[in-house]
């Protein structure tokens, strides 16, 4: 094991997640920005470089050397060939995204503070998640997994932590 710290070039020691791209680069999503490690050195990104917020929630690779970055605000960033920019949706709306997920149906989903969204035609479309009583339950979503035609979602909120939500992509309804 190798331990990296800010002394080694890591932007912040509070790492939320680590991810590897198709070229083998390591991405450290931290509370103080994004660190990209190419095997020799770190390249760091923070608000001075264009990040909307220094708390980085997730990253996805959308093309060769092209990524979407979700920070802890309602603005989506891009990282293209090492340069940070802002991703503009068709309707200028972006939820506070905690996790991205590419489903077997070909769509990108976003587990967000405001609920579950699917990225369609350059906009985030909210998917309604209601319990048996018709109450909206899809808030504070953190983790997202797929099982057959179901998305399994785990909230981050302390009041909801002991609960998982099972959403059927085919029927568009919460099943459990």
C-alpha positions in Angstrom: 0.0 0.0 0.0 1.1 3.6 -0.7 -0.3 6.4 1.5 -0.7 9.7 -0.3 -1.1 12.9 1.7 -1.1 16.6 0.8 2.7 16.5 1.2 2.7 14.1 -1.8 0.5 16.4 -3.8 -3.0 15.2 -2.9 -5.3 18.2 -2.7 -7.0 17.2 0.6 -6.6 14.3 3.0 -10.4 13.9 3.4 -11.1 11.6 0.4 -14.7 10.7 -0.2 -14.1 8.3 -3.1 -11.5 7.0 -5.5 -12.2 6.2 -9.1 -10.0 5.0 -12.1 -10.6 6.0 -15.7 -10.0 3.9 -18.8 -6.5 5.2 -19.2 -5.5 4.1 -15.6 -5.5 7.5 -14.0 -6.8 7.7 -10.4 -9.3 10.3 -9.4 -9.5 11.3 -5.7 -12.8 13.0 -4.9 -12.2 15.0 -1.8 -13.7 17.6 0.5 -11.2 20.1 -0.9 -11.4 19.5 -4.6 -10.3 16.9 -7.2 -6.9 15.2 -7.4 -5.9 13.3 -10.6 -3.0 11.0 -10.3 -1.3 9.8 -13.5 1.1 7.4 -11.8 3.9 10.0 -11.3 2.2 13.2 -10.1 -1.0 14.8 -9.0 -2.9 17.5 -10.9 -5.3 19.3 -8.6 -8.6 21.2 -9.3 -10.5 23.4 -6.9 -12.8 26.4 -7.2 -10.0 28.7 -8.5 -9.8 26.2 -11.4 -13.5 26.4 -12.1 -15.1 23.8 -9.8 -18.5 24.9 -8.7 -17.7 23.6 -5.2 -14.7 22.0 -3.6 -16.7 19.1 -2.1 -16.7 16.6 -5.1 -19.5 14.0 -5.0 -18.9 11.9 -8.1 -17.3 11.7 -11.6 -18.2 9.8 -14.7 -16.2 9.3 -18.0 -18.4 10.3 -20.9 -15.8 10.1 -23.7 -12.0 10.1 -24.4 -10.5 12.4 -21.7 -14.0 13.9 -21.1 -15.7 13.7 -17.7 -18.7 15.1 -15.8 -18.1 16.2 -12.2 -20.8 16.5 -9.6 -19.9 18.8 -6.7 -22.1 19.5 -3.8 -24.1 22.3 -5.4 -26.7 22.5 -8.2 -24.0 23.0 -10.9 -22.4 20.3 -13.0 -18.8 20.6 -14.1 -16.9 19.1 -17.0 -13.3 18.1 -17.1 -12.1 17.9 -20.7 -8.5 17.4 -21.6 -7.5 18.7 -18.1 -9.7 21.9 -18.2 -12.6 22.5 -15.9 -15.8 24.1 -17.3 -19.5 24.2 -16.6 -22.0 21.8 -18.2 -25.1 23.6 -19.4 -28.3 21.6 -19.6 -31.1 22.4 -22.1 -33.2 23.9 -19.4 -30.4 25.3 -17.1 -31.5 22.9 -14.3 -29.2 20.6 -12.4 -30.0 18.9 -9.1 -27.4 18.4 -6.3 -26.0 15.1 -7.6 -24.5 12.7 -5.2 -23.9 9.7 -7.5 -24.1 9.0 -11.2 -25.1 5.5 -12.5 -25.2 4.2 -16.1 -27.9 1.6 -16.3 -28.2 -1.4 -18.6 -31.0 0.5 -20.4 -28.4 2.9 -21.7 -29.5 5.9 -19.6 -27.4 7.9 -17.0 -29.2 8.2 -13.7 -28.4 10.7 -10.9 -29.1 10.0 -7.3 -29.6 13.6 -5.9 -30.6 15.5 -2.8 -33.9 16.3 -4.6 -34.6 12.8 -5.8 -33.9 10.4 -8.7 -33.2 11.8 -12.2 -32.5 10.4 -15.6 -30.4 12.4 -18.1 -32.4 12.7 -21.3 -31.7 14.9 -24.3 -29.3 17.2 -22.3 -31.7 17.7 -19.3 -32.4 16.0 -16.0 -35.8 14.5 -15.8 -37.2 13.8 -12.3 -38.5 10.3 -11.8 -41.4 10.4 -9.3 -40.9 8.1 -6.3 -43.9 7.8 -4.1 -44.8 5.4 -1.3 -48.1 3.4 -1.1 -49.8 6.5 0.4 -48.7 8.7 -2.5 -46.1 10.6 -0.5 -42.9 11.6 -2.3 -40.0 9.6 -0.7 -37.2 10.2 -3.1 -35.0 12.7 -1.4 -31.4 12.7 0.0 -30.4 9.9 -2.4 -26.8 8.7 -2.2 -26.0 5.2 -3.4 -27.6 3.7 -6.5 -27.3 0.1 -7.7 -29.1 -2.0 -10.4 -30.6 -5.4 -10.1 -32.5 -6.7 -13.2 -35.0 -3.9 -14.1 -34.8 -2.3 -10.6 -32.7 0.6 -9.3 -31.9 0.2 -5.6 -31.3 3.6 -3.9 -29.9 4.3 -0.5 -30.5 7.7 1.2 -27.7 9.6 3.0 -30.1 11.4 5.5 -29.7 10.0 9.0 -33.5 9.7 9.4 -33.6 7.6 6.3 -30.4 5.6 6.5 -32.0 2.4 7.6 -34.1 2.3 4.4 -33.5 1.3 0.8 -35.8 2.3 -2.0 -36.5 -0.2 -4.8 -37.6 1.6 -8.0 -38.8 -0.4 -11.1 -37.5 1.3 -14.2 -40.1 -0.4 -16.4 -43.2 0.6 -14.5 -41.8 3.9 -13.1 -42.9 3.1 -9.6 -41.4 2.3 -6.2 -42.0 -1.4 -5.5 -40.5 -1.6 -2.0 
